[in-house]
Amino acid sequence: MQHPPPSPASKGDKPSPREIDVASLIGTGREVVLLHRGERYRLRVTANGKLILTK
């Protein structure tokens, strides 16, 4: 019986980062304020659908 090859996580690699749909953060608006270590960051969707993160 053959065993499947080990997954990347079992080789000591970092686990995959969480995926979060931007729409779930922003909702129906075009921007959201994120708090990180007491600092405020603004994540905004541009008219072209790109993301901009500013402090």
N, C-alpha and C positions, 0 to 999 in steps of 0.2 A: 504494500500500500504506500503510495507516494503522499507526502505532505505538501501543502501549498507553500510557496516561498514566503519567508517572513515579511510582514508588512513593514513599511518604512519606519513607523513609530517604534517597532521592536528592535530596530537597528541603532537606536539612540538618537534618531532625528527628533526635532521639535514637532509637537502635534500641529495640525493645520489650524490656522487662525479661524475664529468664528466669522461667519458671513452674516451680514445684516443688510437687508434691503434698505436703501436710503429713503425710500418712500415711507417706511415704517418709522423713521426718525423725523422726517420733515412733515409728513402728513400732506395736507392740501396746500400748504404754503410753499415758499421757495427758499426758506432758510431756517436754521435752528442754531441755538447757542449751546455749545458743549462746554462743560466745566471739567477742567483737568488740573489737579494740584492747586486749586484755588484760582486758576487763571480761566478767563472766558475766551472761547474760540468761536468764530462764526463759520458755519458750513452753509454755503449758498449754492444753489443751482442757477447757472447762467441762462441767458436766453437761448443759447445753443445747446443746452442740456449738459454742459460740463460742470464739474464740481470745483469750488474754490474754498479753501480753508484759510482763514485769516485770524490773526490774534488781535 
